[in-house]
Amino acid sequence: MSFWGQLGFQDSYSGLSSELSFFHDHAMFVLVLVSSFVGYMMVCLLKSSLSSRFIVEAQALEAAWTMVPGLLLLILAIPSVRLLYLLDEVGGPVVSVKAIGHQWYWEYEYGDSNDVVGFDSYMLSSLEVNNGCYRLLEVDNRCVLPYGVDSRVLVSSGDVIHAWALPSLGVKVDAIPGRINQLGIHLTSSGVVFGQCSEICGVNHSFMPIGVEGVSPEVFYHWLMG
């Protein structure tokens, strides 16, 4: 969860979020390396009094400044493409839940067409929030998912475009009327994470938070049956 004055990412509660954080660190390392080298060369160029006006060709230099940037781009592209495909991988989910966006709340459905468990999730007002809870993020009914297993979330909308986004899980999926988008989630530990609708959807867009609670598979089973 985020806290006051935080500049970095939120703690990761899924394998996907950890992979995104790792790629960010990897890309920043390459960026700092390139920026430092370019800055050093500019300083050396400005301080140097040596010059040559008679260079007609430098094939080795041209090959070097073509191959080195290409190699750096390859170092960035390989993990980026891998992560791009990983974001769309659902695998073999044990649990499927449908998240439907409405103005301005979320509706969740568990189960198949024969036995469906569903509820609505509304934001708690300032008068309903207890001490220690997060204002404008707490909801009356959280989406419950088991940790340690693969889960699938089907995202859609009943009116306008919304977005189901949770930074701690590294997911953001558009909820589009008449279309079902899916994503895979693998929670790594128990806990509660919060997100918000990330597509402007009307006057109360800022007041439709998302609350996801990770529990053990046993607790999830009893919760679902109860």
N, C-alpha and C positions, 0 to 999 in steps of 0.2 A: 504494500500500500504506500502511496505517496505521503510525504510529510512536509511541513512548512520549511521553505527555503531549499527544497531538494532541486538539484541540478541534473542528476543522472537518471537512469531508468529505474522503474519500479522493480521490486524483487520478482524473480521469475517463479511461476507456479506451474509451468508446463515445459516439456522438452522443446517445443517450438519457440517459446520465448527465450530459452537459454541459447538456442541456435542463432536467433536474431541478435542477441547481445554479443555473442562470439563473433559474428560477422561484422558487427559495428566496430568492435575492437580491432579486428583484422584490417578493415578498411581504413580506420583512423591511423593505424601503424604505417600503412603504405602512404597515406596522405602526409603525415608528419615527416616521413623519410624523404619524400619528393620535395616538399616545401623547404626543408632544411638544406637539401642539396642545391636547389635553385637559389635560395637566399645566399648561400655560401659562394656560389659562382658569381652572383651579381656583385657582392662585396669585393671579391677578388678582381673582377673586371673594372670596377670603379677605382680601385686603389692601384691597379697596375699601370705602369707607364709604357709598357711594351705594346707594339702594334705592328701589323704587317699588311701592306697594301698590295702585295704581289702574289697572294695565294690564288691559284687558278682552279685547283681541285684538292679535295681531301676525302677520298673514298672511304677510308677507314673510319674517319670521324662521322661521315654521313651514315655509314652502316651502323655505327654504335648508337647514334641518337635516333635511329629508326627501330633498332632491335630492342633496346632497353625499355622504351615506353611500351612497345608491344608486349614484352615480357611482363611488365607491371600490370598491364590491362588483363593479361591472361591470369595472373595471380589473383586479380579481383573477380574475373569472370567465372572461374571454375567453382568456387564456393557459392557465388551468387546464383548461378544456374541450378546448382544442387539444391539450394534453399528454396528457389522458386518452385521447383517440382515438389519439394517436401511440403510446401504450404498447401498444395492441392491434394496431398495424399490423405486418404481417409482410413485405409486399412480395413481391418475386420472389427467394426465397432461392437461392443457388448451392449451399449445403451444408445438409444436414439431419442432425441428430444426435439420438438419443433418449437421455434421461437417466432412469434408473429407480432410485428410491430403495429401499434395503433396510435392514434392521436389521443392521449399522450401516455401510453402505458404499454407493457409487454404482456403477451399471452403465451403460456407454455403448455405443451401437451406431451405426455409420455405414453408409450404403448402403441399398439396397432389399432386397426379399425374396430376390432371386437371389444377391446378393453382399454379405454383411454382415460388417463388421469390428467386433468387439466386445471389450471388456475390462472388468475390474472395477477400481475405484479405492478403495484402502484408505489410511487414515492411517498415516504412518510413526511408529513408537514413538520414545521419547526416545533409545533406544540406536541407532536407525537414522538419526537426523537428523545431518547433517554441520554443520560450523561455517559460519555465515552463513545457514543455513536457518531457517525459522520453525517453532518448536515448536507442535504440535497443529494445524498448517495444511498441512504438507507431505504429499503423497500419493505413492504409488508410481507411479501412472499418471495423468497429467494429461489433461484434455479439451482437444484441440488444435483450434483454429479459425483460419481465415485472416482476416487483417485487410484492410480496404479493400473488402470485398464483404459482401453480406447473407447472414446465416446464420439458420437456424431451429432451435430447440431444442424438442423434444417431451418433456414432463415427465410422468412417471407414477410409480406405486409398486407394489411387489410384495407389500407387507404392510400397513403402517399409513401414516398421513398423514405426509409429510415436506415439506420446502420447499427448492427450489433457489434460493439467494440469493447474489448477488455485489454488494456495495455499489459497487465501482469500475465496474461495468457498469450500475448502476441498475436491476437486475432482481431480482424475488422472485416465484417461481411455486410454488404448492402442488402437491405430488405426491400425488395421491389414487388409491387402488386402484380399478381399473375405469374410470378416466377419464383422458383425455389432454389436457393443457393445452399450449398452444404460445406461444412468444414469439420475437420477432425481435431479433437482435443484429447490430450493425454496428461491429466493432472499428476504431478509428482508428489504432492503432499496434501494434507488436509488444511483447511483454512477458508477464509472468505475474501473474495476479490470483488472489486467494483469497477464498473465502466459506465459509459453514457452513450446515448444515441449520437452518432457522429455525422449525421446528415441533417441539415436544417429542414425541419418538417412542420414549422408553424410557430404559433405564439408561445407555446409551452415546450418548445424543443429542449430547453435546458433543464426541464423537470421530468425527464423520463429515464432515470438511471437504471443500471443493470447490476444485479447482485447475484453472484454465483458462489455457492458453498460446496467445498470439497469434503466428502466424508468417506469412510471406509466402505467397501462393497457390502459388508454385512449391514451396516447402519443404513445404507441406501436402500437395500432390499426391504428392510423393516419399514422405512419411511414410505416407500412406494406402496407396500401392501397395506399400510395403515391409513 
